[in-house]
């Protein structure tokens, strides 16, 4: 058998050995609400040119969907602070018990609660070369704290702002459904699943988040405008802000992000 014929077999064996050895680590990572990057054809494994991608935008702008697409393309983890908080609430941790009243009221969780949770997550080995942040920072103080954190890690970062008109956001949020297993988002008006009420990836029954109720949505949009706009202005003044038309289809939004990131 030639060397060329042997190489594919060796790669398959090495991959199986790696999967067996890393099985226990994958189980532990799921408790941290990690959306593990799935290798796809053409995906960039070396994320050194990407670094950290910060996804900003109002509730319902599609940050989760774009985070999923970015992690598939660039093989770096996407970290949703909302998912991290919901996981703590679900497990009944001390952080979760303290954060729950704020989340139900549509208010920002105080930095004293949010920052330690995030710092612990970013200290994991899979974040060493880069990661995608969904839902953080949400205020100026958080943006300044994150800057210090990233400088210590020696990572470059890009800030993506998804801009969507308010009237469209109301329909987007009211119609949003989420897979509780893989956290993929759908919309019954604009991006329905192939099978009604079921996730395309794993068939799990989709749910509506409590914080997507109409009365909570209004408060969340008001909070975003009051609290997050200063952080947006902060990044804009730094020249780091990349504005994206978030009212486009998810495919067009993803293409615009890649073009403006300048990573091919």
C-alpha positions as CSV (number, residue, x, y, z in Angstrom):
1,X,0.0,0.0,0.0
2,X,1.4,3.4,-0.9
3,X,2.0,6.3,1.5
4,X,-0.8,8.3,-0.1
5,X,-3.2,5.4,0.5
6,X,-2.2,5.1,4.1
7,X,-2.5,8.7,5.1
8,X,-6.4,8.9,5.0
9,X,-6.6,5.8,7.2
10,X,-4.2,7.2,9.8
11,X,-6.2,10.5,9.9
12,X,-9.4,8.5,10.5
13,X,-7.8,6.4,13.3
14,X,-6.4,9.6,15.0
15,X,-9.8,11.3,14.9
16,X,-11.5,8.3,16.5
17,X,-8.8,8.2,19.2
18,X,-9.3,11.9,19.9
19,X,-13.1,11.6,20.1
20,X,-12.8,8.8,22.6
21,X,-10.3,10.7,24.8
22,X,-12.2,14.0,24.7
23,X,-15.7,12.5,25.4
24,X,-15.7,13.3,29.1
25,X,-14.5,16.8,28.4
26,X,-17.4,17.5,26.0
27,X,-19.9,16.4,28.7
28,X,-18.4,18.9,31.1
29,X,-18.3,21.7,28.6
30,X,-22.1,21.3,28.0
31,X,-22.7,22.5,31.5
32,X,-21.2,25.8,30.6
33,X,-23.6,26.2,27.8
34,X,-21.0,26.0,25.1
35,X,-22.2,25.9,21.5
36,X,-19.5,23.7,20.2
37,X,-18.2,24.6,16.7
38,X,-19.1,22.0,14.1
39,X,-16.5,21.5,11.4
40,X,-17.9,22.3,7.9
41,X,-16.4,22.2,4.5
42,X,-14.3,25.3,3.9
43,X,-14.3,26.3,7.6
44,X,-11.3,28.2,8.9
45,X,-9.6,26.2,11.7
46,X,-6.9,28.8,12.4
47,X,-8.9,31.6,14.2
48,X,-5.8,33.7,14.8
49,X,-7.0,36.3,12.2
50,X,-10.5,36.4,13.8
51,X,-9.7,36.8,17.5
52,X,-12.8,38.0,19.4
53,X,-16.1,38.9,17.7
54,X,-18.5,40.9,19.9
55,X,-22.1,40.8,18.6
56,X,-24.2,43.8,19.6
57,X,-27.8,44.7,18.8
58,X,-31.2,45.0,20.3
59,X,-33.2,42.0,21.5
60,X,-34.4,40.0,18.5
61,X,-31.8,41.3,16.1
62,X,-30.5,37.8,15.3
63,X,-27.3,37.7,17.3
64,X,-27.8,34.0,18.2
65,X,-28.3,33.0,14.6
66,X,-25.2,35.0,13.4
67,X,-23.2,33.6,16.3
68,X,-24.0,30.1,15.2
69,X,-23.0,30.8,11.7
70,X,-19.7,32.5,12.8
71,X,-18.7,29.6,15.0
72,X,-19.3,27.1,12.2
73,X,-17.2,29.1,9.8
74,X,-14.3,30.1,12.1
75,X,-14.2,27.2,14.6
76,X,-14.3,29.4,17.7
77,X,-16.9,29.0,20.4
78,X,-19.9,31.3,20.7
79,X,-20.8,32.4,24.2
80,X,-24.2,33.7,25.0
81,X,-24.5,35.5,28.3
82,X,-28.2,35.0,28.1
83,X,-27.8,31.2,27.8
84,X,-25.2,31.3,30.6
85,X,-27.7,33.1,32.9
86,X,-30.6,30.8,32.0
87,X,-28.4,27.8,32.7
88,X,-27.6,29.1,36.2
89,X,-31.3,29.8,36.8
90,X,-32.2,26.3,35.6
91,X,-29.6,24.6,37.8
92,X,-30.7,26.8,40.8
93,X,-27.2,28.1,41.5
94,X,-26.6,31.0,43.8
95,X,-25.9,33.3,40.8
96,X,-29.1,32.0,39.1
97,X,-31.3,32.7,42.1
98,X,-30.0,36.2,42.3
99,X,-30.3,36.8,38.5
100,X,-33.8,35.4,38.0
101,X,-35.8,38.4,39.3
102,X,-33.9,40.8,37.0
103,X,-34.4,38.5,33.9
104,X,-38.2,38.1,34.6
105,X,-38.5,41.9,34.9
106,X,-36.6,42.5,31.6
107,X,-33.8,44.3,33.4
108,X,-30.1,44.0,33.0
109,X,-28.4,41.6,35.4
110,X,-25.9,43.6,37.6
111,X,-22.3,43.4,36.7
112,X,-21.5,42.0,40.2
113,X,-23.4,38.9,39.1
114,X,-22.6,38.8,35.4
115,X,-18.9,39.5,35.3
116,X,-17.8,36.6,37.5
117,X,-19.9,34.2,35.4
118,X,-18.4,35.5,32.2
119,X,-14.8,35.6,33.5
120,X,-15.0,32.0,34.5
121,X,-16.3,31.0,31.1
122,X,-13.6,32.9,29.2
123,X,-10.9,31.3,31.2
124,X,-11.6,27.9,29.6
125,X,-9.0,26.5,27.1
126,X,-11.3,26.7,24.1
127,X,-11.3,30.5,24.4
128,X,-7.5,30.9,24.2
129,X,-7.5,31.7,20.4
130,X,-10.7,33.6,20.3
131,X,-14.5,33.4,20.8
132,X,-17.8,35.1,19.9
133,X,-19.7,37.1,22.5
134,X,-23.5,37.2,22.2
135,X,-25.3,39.7,24.5
136,X,-22.3,41.2,26.2
137,X,-21.3,44.0,26.9
138,X,-24.7,45.6,27.4
139,X,-23.5,48.8,29.2
140,X,-20.6,51.1,29.1
141,X,-19.0,49.8,32.3
142,X,-19.1,46.3,30.9
143,X,-17.5,47.4,27.7
144,X,-14.6,49.0,29.6
145,X,-14.2,45.9,31.8
146,X,-14.2,43.7,28.7
147,X,-11.5,45.8,27.1
148,X,-9.2,45.2,30.0
149,X,-10.0,41.5,30.0
150,X,-9.2,41.1,26.3
151,X,-6.0,43.1,26.5
152,X,-4.7,40.8,29.2
153,X,-5.5,37.8,27.0
154,X,-3.6,39.5,24.1
155,X,-6.5,39.1,21.7
156,X,-7.7,41.4,19.0
157,X,-11.4,42.1,18.7
158,X,-14.1,43.3,16.3
159,X,-17.5,44.8,17.3
160,X,-20.5,43.9,15.1
161,X,-23.7,46.0,15.5
162,X,-26.9,44.5,14.0
163,X,-29.3,47.3,13.3
164,X,-33.0,46.5,13.0
165,X,-36.1,48.9,13.0
166,X,-38.1,48.8,16.2
167,X,-41.4,47.8,14.6
168,X,-39.7,44.8,13.0
169,X,-38.1,43.8,16.3
170,X,-41.5,43.5,17.9
171,X,-42.6,40.9,15.3
172,X,-39.3,39.1,15.5
173,X,-39.4,38.8,19.3
174,X,-43.1,37.8,19.6
175,X,-42.6,35.1,16.9
176,X,-39.3,33.8,18.2
177,X,-39.0,30.1,19.2
178,X,-35.9,28.5,20.5
179,X,-34.6,24.9,20.7
180,X,-33.9,24.2,24.4
181,X,-31.3,21.6,23.5
182,X,-29.0,23.3,20.9
183,X,-30.2,26.9,21.5
184,X,-30.9,27.5,17.8
185,X,-33.4,30.3,17.1
186,X,-36.3,30.3,14.7
187,X,-39.2,32.8,13.9
188,X,-42.7,31.7,13.0
189,X,-43.1,34.7,10.8
190,X,-39.7,35.1,9.1
191,X,-37.7,31.9,9.6
192,X,-39.9,29.0,10.5
193,X,-38.6,25.5,11.1
194,X,-39.1,22.9,8.4
195,X,-41.4,20.9,10.6
196,X,-43.8,23.2,12.7
197,X,-42.7,23.5,16.3
198,X,-39.6,21.2,15.9
199,X,-35.9,22.0,15.7
200,X,-34.4,21.3,12.2
201,X,-31.2,20.0,13.8
202,X,-32.4,17.6,16.5
203,X,-36.2,17.5,16.4
204,X,-36.6,19.0,19.9
205,X,-39.9,20.8,20.6
206,X,-39.4,24.5,20.3
207,X,-40.3,26.9,23.1
208,X,-41.0,30.6,23.6
209,X,-38.8,32.2,26.2
210,X,-40.5,34.0,29.1
211,X,-38.6,37.1,28.3
212,X,-40.1,37.1,24.8
213,X,-43.6,37.9,26.1
214,X,-44.9,41.2,24.7
215,X,-44.9,43.2,28.0
216,X,-41.4,42.1,28.7
217,X,-40.2,42.9,25.2
218,X,-41.2,46.6,25.5
219,X,-39.2,46.9,28.7
220,X,-36.2,45.1,27.2
221,X,-36.1,47.5,24.2
222,X,-36.3,50.5,26.5
223,X,-33.5,49.1,28.6
224,X,-31.4,48.4,25.6
225,X,-31.8,52.0,24.4
226,X,-31.0,53.5,27.8
227,X,-28.2,51.1,28.9
228,X,-26.5,49.8,25.7
229,X,-26.3,52.9,23.5
230,X,-23.5,54.4,25.6
231,X,-21.5,51.2,24.9
232,X,-22.2,51.4,21.2
233,X,-21.0,55.1,21.2
234,X,-17.9,54.0,23.1
235,X,-16.9,51.4,20.4
236,X,-17.9,53.9,17.7
237,X,-15.5,56.5,19.1
238,X,-12.7,53.8,19.1
239,X,-13.3,53.2,15.4
240,X,-14.1,49.5,16.2
241,X,-17.8,49.5,15.4
242,X,-19.0,47.6,12.3
243,X,-22.6,48.4,11.4
244,X,-24.6,45.7,9.7
245,X,-28.2,45.9,8.3
246,X,-29.8,43.2,10.5
247,X,-33.2,43.5,8.6
248,X,-31.8,41.4,5.8
249,X,-32.2,37.6,5.5
250,X,-29.8,35.7,7.8
251,X,-27.8,34.6,4.8
252,X,-27.3,38.2,3.6
253,X,-26.5,39.4,7.1
254,X,-23.8,36.6,7.4
255,X,-22.3,37.5,4.1
256,X,-22.1,41.2,5.0
257,X,-20.4,40.4,8.3
258,X,-17.8,38.3,6.6
259,X,-17.2,40.9,4.0
260,X,-16.7,43.7,6.5
261,X,-14.6,41.5,8.8
262,X,-12.3,41.1,5.8
263,X,-11.7,37.4,6.6
264,X,-12.0,35.1,3.6
